[in-house]
Amino acid sequence: HTRYWRDWSSDVCSSDLVAMSQFLPLTRDDIAPLVALSDATGFFKPLELEALDEVLTDCLDSADDLAGQEAWVLWEDGKRTGFVHYAPAPMTVGTWHVYWLVVDAGLQGKGRGRLLMNWAEQRVKGKEGRALFVETSGTERYLPTRRFYEKIGYDQQGVLREFYAPGDDMVVYRKGL
């Protein structure tokens, strides 16, 4: 597998963020640890974790319904610290969707989410992507998540009322590339 290195210290202002981070493409050996990392955040329901396992497996099997999808794992000091999974939106021109962005619970708020999103944005731009969409919950618990997307330049595009469950809206964000 190709290994990617970049010095992100000039892009991300955080005293805790290491100067060098390693991005590696998803492998089968990553799936169980990434599901566990996601579970440890306390944000995902068991059904969502099952779906994540399936999505990551499909990503490696090149599932036709998400052709072109990618998942990248952020490694620091020999540990998986986060990952991002995204794919072109079917039946669109240059529109992509981030399906999963997860950072180790103990490292959240220290620049890794921005690092992963910046990585995804650059990869999508390189594939002639023109816009990246992300969706998240509208509950109070996800307020920091929504603020994060707004802070890194994503604009709220809409709210689908009670999409996930009664009282749990879907909030959709977009960033032009």
N, C-alpha and C positions, 0 to 999 in steps of 0.2 A: 504494500500500500504506500501511496505517496504521503510523505510527512510535510506539513506546512508549519513554518515558524514565522513569527513577525514580532517586532518590538512594538508593543502597543502603548508603551509608557507615555508617548506624546499625545495619544488619542484619548486616554482615559485618565482622569485625575483621581487617584485613590492611593493612599499610602500603603494599603494592604495588598494591592494588586502587584503580583510579580512582574518584573520587566519582560520576561519571556514566557509566553504561553504556547503550548503545542496543540494544534488542531489535527485530529486524526479522523479519517472517515470511519463510520460505524462498522463494526464487525460483529459476528455472532457472539463472541465472548463479551461484548459490551451490553447485550440486551438485558440480562438478569440484573447486573449491577446498576444499570440506568433506571430500570423499573424500581429497584430498591431505593435509589437516590430520590426518585420522584415520590415514592411512598413516604420517605422520611421527611419530606417538606410538610406533610400534613394537609396539603391542599387538594389531593385527589381522592376520589371515591374508588372503591374496589373495581367497579365496572370500568372506570376510566383507566385504571392501571392495567386491566386485562386488555383494553383497547390499545393502550400504548405498546404492550408486548406484541400484539398482532401487527400494529402499524410498523414497528421497527423490523419485525420479521419480514413483512411484505416489502419494506424498503430494500432489504438485501436480496429478495427474490424478484425484484423488478416487477412488481404488480402493475398490470396494464392500467388499472384505474388511477394510478398516480405516477404515470411514466415521467421520468425526469426528476423524481423526488431525491432529496439528499438529506442525510443526517450526519452531523459532525459532532465529535466529542472533544470537549476542552479538557486537556490534561495539564496538571501542575504538580511538580515534584512527584511524579509517578502515580498520581491519583486522578480519577475522573472527578472533575468539579462542576460539570454541567454539560448540556447538549442542546442542540437546536435541530429541528426537523422541519423542512419546508418543501413545497412542490409547486409546479405551475398549476394554476387554476384551469380545470378542463374547459374547453370551448371558449377560451379568451386569447387575446393577443398581448403577450408580455405581462400578464397579471399573475402574481405568485401569492401564495398563502403560507404563513408560518403556522404550522399545526401544533408544534410543541416547542417550548422554551423552558428549560428547567435548570436551576442553579442549586447546588448543595445548600441546604437550609442554613448551615453555619456560616456560609460565605455570601449570603444575599445582601444586597445594598452596598457592595464593595466594588462594583464595576464589571463583574463577570457577565451579567445579563446584557449590558451595553456592548461588551466585547463580542459576545455570541451574535447579537443582532447586527452589529457592524460587519462581522464575518459573513453572515447570511446575505446582507444587503450587497456587499461587494461581489459575492459569488453570483447572485441573481443579476446584478448589473452586467456582469461578464457573459451572461446568457441572454442578453438583450431584454432583460426584464425592465418594465417601466413603472410598476407599482407593486407594493408589498402590503398585504392585508393580514390583520391579526384580530382574533376575537377573544374575549374574556368575559368573565362573569360580572354582572352588575351589583353583586352583593357587597355589603360593607367590608367583608373579609378581603375582597379583591381590590379595594380602593388603592392600596399601595401599587398593585400591578397596573391599574389604569393610570395612575400618576407616573409610573415608570415609562409607559409607552408615550405619554404626552411629553415627558421630559426629553425623550430621545427623538422627538420630531414627528410622532404619529398624530394624525388628526382624527378625532371621533367622527365617524361617518353616519352612525345610526345606532338605534337601540331596538332590539326585537324583544318586546315585553314578554316576560314569563316563558322564555324560550327553553331554558334548561329544566325548570320546575316552577311551580307556583312561587312567586316572589323572587325568582332568579332570572333576571334579564340577560340577554347576550348583548354586549357592547362591541361594536365593530370599529376598528381603527385602520387607517390607511396612511402610507407614506409614499410619495412619489420619488422615484429613483432617477 
